[in-house]
Amino acid sequence: MDVLYFAWVRERIGLPKEKVETTATNVRDLVAELSARGPRYAAAFADLSALRVALDQDLSDFDAPLEGVREVAFFPPMTGG
């Protein structure tokens, strides 16, 4: 699946996008797998309350299943103004 990173998440990880092979069944498990890749990933995912996730461009939550998902995007909350 494609995993996309936006804003400070991208800055901490150092990549805008990558292909990921995963055995994760939900987003939370995917985050655990990614966090185990090293300190940059661990820093990006240290506080899930500061992150939002979208599955195939639909806002979702961290307990959402990944079955059939082609794209996961991580980004900070948006604010209006």
C-alpha positions in Angstrom: 0.0 0.0 0.0 1.0 3.6 -0.4 1.7 5.5 2.8 1.7 9.3 2.5 3.1 11.8 5.1 2.2 15.5 5.3 3.5 18.6 7.0 5.6 17.9 10.1 5.1 14.2 9.8 6.8 14.3 6.5 9.6 16.4 7.9 10.3 14.0 10.8 10.3 10.9 8.7 12.1 12.5 5.8 9.8 11.1 3.0 6.6 12.3 1.4 5.5 8.9 0.4 6.5 5.2 0.4 5.3 1.8 -0.6 4.8 -0.4 2.5 4.3 -4.2 2.7 2.5 -4.8 5.9 0.8 -7.6 7.9 -1.1 -5.0 10.0 -4.8 -5.5 10.2 -5.7 -2.0 11.3 -4.1 1.5 11.3 -2.9 1.3 14.9 -0.9 -1.9 14.0 0.5 -0.2 10.9 1.7 2.7 13.1 3.4 0.2 15.5 5.2 -1.4 12.5 6.2 2.0 11.2 7.4 3.2 14.6 9.6 0.2 14.9 11.5 1.3 11.7 13.7 3.7 13.7 13.8 7.0 15.7 12.5 9.2 12.9 9.3 7.1 12.6 9.0 6.8 16.4 9.2 10.5 16.7 6.6 11.1 14.0 4.1 8.7 15.7 4.9 9.4 19.3 1.6 11.2 20.0 -1.3 9.8 18.0 -3.6 12.5 19.5 -1.6 15.0 17.3 -2.3 13.0 14.1 -5.1 12.3 11.8 -5.3 9.5 9.3 -7.2 9.1 6.0 -7.8 5.7 4.2 -8.2 6.0 0.5 -8.7 9.8 1.0 -11.5 9.3 3.6 -10.9 10.6 7.2 -10.8 7.6 9.5 -9.5 6.5 12.9 -6.6 4.5 14.2 -8.8 1.4 14.9 -10.0 1.2 11.3 -9.3 -2.0 9.4 -6.8 -1.9 6.5 -8.3 -4.7 4.4 -8.7 -3.5 0.8 -7.0 -0.1 1.6 -4.7 1.1 -1.1 -3.6 4.4 0.5 -3.0 5.6 4.0 -2.2 9.2 4.7 -1.0 10.7 8.0 -1.2 14.4 8.7 -1.7 16.9 11.6 -5.1 18.2 12.4 -6.3 21.0 10.1 -7.4 24.4 11.4 -9.5 27.0 9.7 -8.8 30.6 9.6 
